[in-house]
Amino acid sequence: MFSHIVIGSNDLDASKAFYDATLGALGCPPAQVDGKGRLLYVHDGGRLVVTKPIDGAPACGANGGTIGFSAGSPEAIDAWHKAGLAHGGVAIENPPGPRETPIGTLYLGYLRDPSGNKLCALHPMG
């Protein structure tokens, strides 16, 4: 359904350190940087672009929005969460772990990135 997701950043160096580490824990290669300084992450058919806002206003996290990343295992989510905390991310919600949902048990972890974007790593438990 989605071709890509673009999020804003107030500090692309901090965002690159954060996303290279967190997405690297999920198997994604480090960002490619385009001619405009945007960070481009490509992995498993998904694309994430991190950029300073084009209008020049400060970037801010979407209220009520969450960006979800697929993870291959609970251990990958734990590594993602740990990498995020070590690179400027902020733990939010409960610590990573299983959650009972109407669609089954999911192993989830939540972070805010250095610009305040809410992120989730998800692995279905079967």
Residue pairs with C-beta under 8 A, 6 or more apart in sequence:
2 46
3 47
4 46
4 47
4 48
4 49
5 46
5 47
5 48
5 49
5 67
6 48
6 49
6 50
6 51
7 48
7 49
7 50
7 51
7 59
7 67
7 113
7 115
7 117
8 50
8 51
8 52
8 53
8 59
8 60
8 115
8 117
9 15
9 39
9 50
9 51
9 52
9 59
9 113
9 114
9 115
10 52
10 58
10 59
10 114
10 115
11 114
11 115
12 37
12 39
12 50
12 51
12 52
14 87
14 88
14 114
14 115
15 39
15 50
15 113
15 114
15 115
16 30
16 31
16 33
16 39
16 50
17 87
17 88
18 84
18 87
18 88
18 89
18 113
18 114
19 31
19 39
19 41
19 48
19 50
19 113
20 30
20 31
20 87
21 83
21 84
21 86
21 87
22 80
22 83
22 84
22 87
22 89
22 111
22 119
23 41
23 43
23 48
23 69
23 80
24 30
24 83
25 76
25 79
25 80
25 82
25 83
26 43
26 69
26 70
26 71
26 72
26 76
26 80
26 121
27 43
27 44
27 72
27 76
28 41
28 42
28 43
28 44
29 41
29 42
29 43
31 39
31 40
31 41
31 50
32 39
32 40
32 41
32 42
33 39
33 40
34 40
36 51
37 51
37 52
38 49
38 50
38 51
39 49
39 50
39 51
40 47
40 48
40 49
41 47
41 48
41 49
41 50
44 70
48 67
52 59
53 59
59 115
59 116
60 115
60 116
61 112
61 113
61 115
61 116
61 117
61 118
62 117
62 118
65 117
65 118
66 110
66 118
66 119
66 120
67 117
67 118
67 119
67 120
68 119
68 120
68 121
68 122
69 80
69 119
69 120
69 121
69 122
70 121
70 122
70 123
71 77
71 80
71 107
71 121
71 122
71 123
72 123
73 123
74 96
74 98
74 107
74 123
74 125
76 121
76 123
77 96
77 107
77 108
77 109
77 121
77 122
77 123
78 96
78 109
80 109
80 111
80 121
81 91
81 95
81 96
81 109
81 111
81 121
84 111
84 113
84 119
85 91
85 111
87 114
88 113
88 114
89 111
89 112
89 113
89 114
89 119
90 111
90 112
91 110
91 111
92 110
92 111
92 112
92 118
93 110
94 110
95 109
96 107
96 108
96 109
96 110
96 121
97 107
97 108
97 109
98 105
98 106
98 107
98 108
98 125
99 105
99 106
99 107
99 108
104 124
104 125
104 126
105 124
105 125
105 126
106 122
106 123
106 124
106 125
107 122
107 123
107 124
107 125
108 120
108 121
108 122
109 120
109 121
110 118
110 119
110 120
111 118
111 119
112 118
112 119
113 119
